[in-house]
Amino acid sequence: MKKINEIQRIARAIKRAGAASLLVAAAISAPFAAQATTVATASATTAAPTQPQPQSQSQSDAALIAHGEYLARAGDCIACHSTPAGKPFAGGLKFDTPIGAIYSTNITPDRNTGIGSWTFAQFDRAVRAGVKPNGDTLYPAMPFPSYARLNENDMHALYAYFTHGVAPVNQANRAVDIVWPLSMRWPLGIWRHLFAPEPATFNATHYTDPVIARGAYLVQGLGHCGACHTPRAVTMQERSLTDLDGSEFLAGGTAIDGWVPSSLRANPRTGIGAWSEADLVQFLKTGRTQHSAAFGGMTDVVQHSMQHMSDADLTAIARYLKTLPSTDPKETPYAYNDTAAHALRTGDATAPGAAVYRDNCTACHRSDGRGYNRVFPALGGNPVVQGKDATSLIHVLLTGSTLEGTKTAPSSFTMPPFGWRLNDQEVADVTNFVRTSWGNAGSMVSASDVAKVRKTVTVHAPDMPPGASLSH
């Protein structure tokens, strides 16, 4: 019956949109996930407030705009709709795709170049249905399949903020750098009809616990966590948009910009099965726990979005994520093994990669692989280290990463790059050493695997102190 319904849905979509290829939509949807989405979430109302106190119109408007600002922060809208040196929400951020580049749009209330002339209905249709006022379908870099379940109250708050709480910027939108005929938008309409759900307010009755229901609304909706953390089909739609769609929801995504979004399900080694609810809240708020630390695109998510969430919303998100079962019943819990630690402490660095680790990594991550809690992440038992795809680990070894301070964890910590002085074989050796030591059970990588990642990233030598120079 499910297959019959799907066939009927596809037939209706093709009839509405016309026969066409989905290649353009497929080519442009996935590469933006890390830039356009975050594990960040939005504040939304799952139950109406009881007997609110009377407010003046100005107070009511101010409260609505403030709520919209919270939603925009939580949804990390600024990450895509601003450039590093540009004005907030003025657009212009470049997204490279296999068929060319597109640029984010101006969503300030400027009437000529932004959304200042849009009605609420037009704004709502763009955000939740992915359709511009002129009828064009938005590129799937905009995660409207997730936004489709936002409730109307939150949409009104977002509209109030973007039309009355954001400074207007007169900045024209940049045209896409995609050659014709690939620049035509009608294939996007077909993709939207096939794979994006119709806008419908989130149904909380599927969850008996109101806190879990709240978390589900936040994760599935404005947080659009699945845009990165859910695997995609050949036609680039997320395989599951909610936990009700199947076990692939938040089961881990494919590499985006050289980073692999990990599983947010209860897998004991490669997911968050070993994390407590408090661990998750701490990670969302600060980007660091005893288990791991944020790096790559996730650092921006924490910096711009999740640290601004309320404790109640972060708790709801964590509690909901802890309800998602493991996708692999055969995956065993992590158990620490001190063989590698003992060898390093006694001066034995004969294992492949051990000498590289000793000379470059022990100062921060220690010979026992346990790091320093909430400062330098543990490597033993780290889900990223044990994942099936080692791309993230190779990437951070090559380029380094900085975990910026947050409101509640103001210290900033940086891992330096090693790609400028370690060759591909050395990086492969230390990657394998880390993935198989202290009880870890990651698969092996080769020098050719490292070479493939190196081609996709930019490797720089670290800045030297004044008066210092590199010796060769």
Secondary structure, 3 states (H helix, E strand, C coil): CHHHHHHHHHHHHHHHHCCCCCHHHHHHHHHHHHHHCCCCCCCCCCCCCCCCCCCCHHHHHHHHHHHHHHHHHHCCHHHHCCCCCCCCCCCCCEEEECCEEEECCCCCCCCCCCCCCCCHHHHHHHHHHCECCCCCECCCCCCHHHHCCCCHHHHHHHHHHHHHCCCCCCCCCCCCECCCCCCCCHHHHHHHHHHCCCCCCCCHHHCCCHHHHHHHHHHHCCCCCHHHHCCECCCCCECCCCHHHCCCCCCCCCCECCECCCCCCCCCCCCCCCCCHHHHHHHHHHCECCCCECCCHHHHHHHHCHHHCCHHHHHHHHHHHCCCCCCCCCCCCCCCCCHHHHHHHCCCCCCCCHHHHHHHCHHHHCCCCCCECCCECCCCCCHHHHCCCCHHHHHHHHHCEEECCCCCCCCCEEECCCCCCCCHHHHHHHHHHHHHCCCCCCCCCCHHHHHHHHCCCCCCCCCCCCCCCCCC
